[in-house]
């Protein structure tokens, strides 16, 4: 009997639990499960093949490289290779594995690999939604704190006259990456979800600005 993609999920989850870097709380089991949930919703809306989307979403971060590492851009390629090896050894249908590897490699923002299939677009969008909204804010603060990055530039909290630099300020990460993500979404359903979450980021920055005495509107975010 041919197994449905969803019937493989316990095996995917077990593999991720074995491979995961438990020190990276922004890329923990919760992150993976949220990406999977996002991917299922987008796949249903877009008509993507779950036989590719599900394993790619579950395994997309199976190789962990720190965000501040010079090797970060290689993480998705290495994850694709590791996932492909696992799937072949586990006996997953061979006709899907190349597409799964591509979807994993193309999900990463830093790798800059263009998704060539609908399934890869869905997985990329599902992962990028994690960087937006309430979850995105929490993950940004967690990662920045773990790296020892200051919350914001005390002399100019929002990058108005200076260039944004998220190596020196957590809040600058909103301007170097997060507020640009909605425009990079690959699917219609992904764009709709991203725009709603991006609006929440702007509401957060507006509130932050009011609390620290700086107008968010002065910053060029559009």
C-alpha positions as CSV (number, residue, x, y, z in Angstrom):
1,X,0.0,0.0,0.0
2,X,1.3,3.5,-0.9
3,X,1.7,5.7,2.1
4,X,0.3,9.2,2.1
5,X,2.7,12.1,2.7
6,X,1.0,12.8,6.1
7,X,1.7,9.2,7.2
8,X,5.4,10.0,7.0
9,X,5.2,13.0,9.4
10,X,6.1,11.0,12.6
11,X,9.3,9.9,10.9
12,X,10.1,13.4,9.7
13,X,9.5,14.7,13.2
14,X,11.8,12.0,14.8
15,X,14.6,12.8,12.4
16,X,14.3,16.5,13.0
17,X,14.4,15.9,16.8
18,X,17.7,13.9,16.4
19,X,19.3,16.4,14.1
20,X,18.2,19.7,15.6
21,X,20.5,22.2,17.4
22,X,18.7,22.6,20.7
23,X,20.7,25.7,21.5
24,X,19.0,27.7,18.7
25,X,15.6,28.5,20.2
26,X,14.5,30.5,17.1
27,X,14.8,27.4,15.0
28,X,13.4,24.9,17.5
29,X,10.7,22.2,17.1
30,X,8.1,24.9,17.5
31,X,9.5,26.8,14.5
32,X,9.5,23.6,12.3
33,X,5.9,22.8,13.3
34,X,4.8,26.3,12.5
35,X,6.5,26.2,9.1
36,X,4.8,22.9,8.4
37,X,1.4,24.3,9.4
38,X,2.0,27.3,7.2
39,X,3.1,25.1,4.3
40,X,0.0,22.9,4.6
41,X,-2.3,26.0,4.4
42,X,-0.4,27.5,1.5
43,X,-0.2,24.1,-0.4
44,X,-4.0,23.7,-0.1
45,X,-4.7,27.2,-1.3
46,X,-2.2,27.0,-4.2
47,X,-2.7,23.3,-5.2
48,X,0.8,22.3,-4.5
49,X,1.9,18.6,-4.1
50,X,2.1,17.7,-0.4
51,X,4.4,14.8,-1.3
52,X,7.1,17.4,-1.9
53,X,5.9,20.2,0.4
54,X,5.5,18.3,3.6
55,X,9.0,16.6,3.8
56,X,10.7,19.8,2.6
57,X,8.9,21.8,5.3
58,X,9.7,19.3,8.0
59,X,13.4,18.9,7.0
60,X,14.2,22.4,5.8
61,X,16.4,23.2,8.9
62,X,17.8,19.8,9.5
63,X,21.4,21.2,9.3
64,X,21.9,24.2,11.7
65,X,24.4,26.9,11.1
66,X,24.4,30.0,13.3
67,X,22.9,33.2,11.9
68,X,26.1,35.1,12.5
69,X,28.3,32.4,10.9
70,X,30.2,33.1,7.7
71,X,28.9,29.8,6.5
72,X,25.2,30.7,7.0
73,X,24.5,30.9,3.2
74,X,25.4,27.2,2.9
75,X,23.0,25.9,5.5
76,X,20.1,25.3,3.1
77,X,22.3,23.4,0.6
78,X,23.7,21.2,3.4
79,X,20.2,20.6,4.7
80,X,19.0,19.6,1.3
81,X,21.8,17.1,1.0
82,X,21.2,15.7,4.5
83,X,17.4,15.5,3.9
84,X,17.9,13.8,0.6
85,X,20.1,11.2,2.1
86,X,17.7,10.5,4.9
87,X,14.7,10.2,2.6
88,X,16.5,7.8,0.2
89,X,17.6,5.6,3.2
90,X,14.1,5.7,4.6
91,X,12.6,4.6,1.3
92,X,10.6,7.7,0.5
93,X,9.3,7.7,-3.1
94,X,12.4,8.5,-5.2
95,X,10.5,10.5,-7.8
96,X,9.9,13.3,-5.3
97,X,13.4,13.6,-3.7
98,X,15.1,16.0,-6.2
99,X,12.1,18.4,-5.9
100,X,12.3,18.2,-2.1
101,X,16.0,18.9,-2.1
102,X,15.4,21.9,-4.4
103,X,12.6,23.2,-2.1
104,X,14.8,23.0,0.9
105,X,17.8,24.7,-0.8
106,X,15.6,27.5,-2.1
107,X,13.8,28.3,1.2
108,X,16.6,30.3,2.6
109,X,16.8,34.1,2.5
110,X,20.6,34.1,2.7
111,X,21.2,31.4,0.1
112,X,19.4,33.5,-2.6
113,X,18.4,30.4,-4.7
114,X,15.3,31.2,-6.8
115,X,12.5,28.6,-6.3
116,X,11.7,27.0,-9.6
117,X,8.6,24.9,-8.7
118,X,5.3,25.7,-7.0
119,X,6.2,23.5,-4.1
120,X,9.5,25.3,-3.5
121,X,7.6,28.6,-3.6
122,X,5.2,27.4,-1.0
123,X,8.0,26.2,1.3
124,X,9.9,29.5,0.9
125,X,6.7,31.5,1.7
126,X,5.9,29.2,4.7
127,X,9.3,29.8,6.2
128,X,9.3,33.6,5.5
129,X,6.0,34.0,7.3
130,X,7.8,32.9,10.4
131,X,9.8,36.1,10.2
132,X,6.7,38.3,10.3
133,X,4.0,39.1,12.8
134,X,4.1,38.3,16.5
135,X,6.2,35.2,16.0
136,X,8.7,37.1,13.8
137,X,9.2,39.7,16.5
138,X,9.8,37.1,19.2
139,X,12.2,35.2,17.0
140,X,14.1,38.4,16.1
141,X,14.5,39.4,19.7
142,X,15.5,35.9,20.8
143,X,18.2,35.6,18.0
144,X,19.5,39.1,18.6
145,X,19.7,38.6,22.3
146,X,21.5,35.3,21.9
147,X,24.1,37.0,19.6
148,X,24.6,39.8,22.2
149,X,23.2,42.5,19.8
150,X,21.9,45.7,21.4
151,X,18.2,46.3,21.2
152,X,18.5,49.6,19.3
153,X,20.9,52.4,18.6
154,X,20.6,54.8,21.5
155,X,21.5,57.8,19.3
156,X,19.2,57.0,16.5
157,X,16.8,54.1,17.3
158,X,15.3,53.9,13.8
159,X,17.7,54.2,10.8
160,X,16.6,57.6,9.4
161,X,19.8,59.4,8.6
162,X,22.1,56.4,9.0
163,X,22.2,53.1,7.1
164,X,20.4,50.2,8.8
165,X,22.9,47.6,10.2
166,X,21.4,44.6,12.0
167,X,24.9,43.5,13.2
168,X,24.8,46.4,15.6
169,X,21.1,46.7,16.4
170,X,18.2,44.2,16.7
171,X,15.6,46.8,15.6
172,X,17.7,47.5,12.5
173,X,16.9,43.9,11.4
174,X,13.3,45.0,10.8
175,X,14.6,47.5,8.2
176,X,17.3,45.3,6.6
177,X,15.1,42.3,6.2
178,X,11.7,41.9,7.9
179,X,9.9,44.8,6.4
180,X,11.0,43.8,2.9
181,X,9.7,40.2,3.1
182,X,6.1,40.8,2.0
183,X,7.3,41.9,-1.4
184,X,9.4,38.7,-1.9
185,X,6.5,36.3,-1.3
186,X,6.1,33.8,-4.2
187,X,2.4,32.9,-3.9
188,X,-0.8,34.9,-3.8
189,X,-1.9,33.3,-0.5
190,X,1.6,33.8,0.9
191,X,1.6,37.5,0.0
192,X,-1.8,38.0,1.6
193,X,-0.7,36.5,4.9
194,X,2.7,38.3,4.7
195,X,1.0,41.7,4.2
196,X,-1.2,41.2,7.3
197,X,1.8,40.2,9.4
198,X,4.0,43.0,8.1
199,X,1.3,45.5,9.2
200,X,1.6,44.1,12.7
201,X,5.4,44.7,12.6
202,X,4.7,48.3,11.7
203,X,2.3,48.6,14.6
204,X,4.9,47.2,16.9
205,X,7.5,49.7,15.7
206,X,5.0,52.6,16.0
207,X,4.3,51.5,19.7
208,X,8.0,51.1,20.4
209,X,8.7,54.6,19.0
210,X,6.0,56.1,21.2
211,X,7.6,54.5,24.2
212,X,11.1,55.7,23.5
213,X,10.2,59.1,22.1
214,X,10.9,58.5,18.4
215,X,8.5,58.6,15.5
216,X,8.5,55.4,13.4
217,X,6.9,57.4,10.5
218,X,10.2,59.2,10.0
219,X,12.0,56.0,9.0
220,X,11.9,55.0,5.3
221,X,10.1,51.6,5.4
222,X,7.9,51.9,2.4
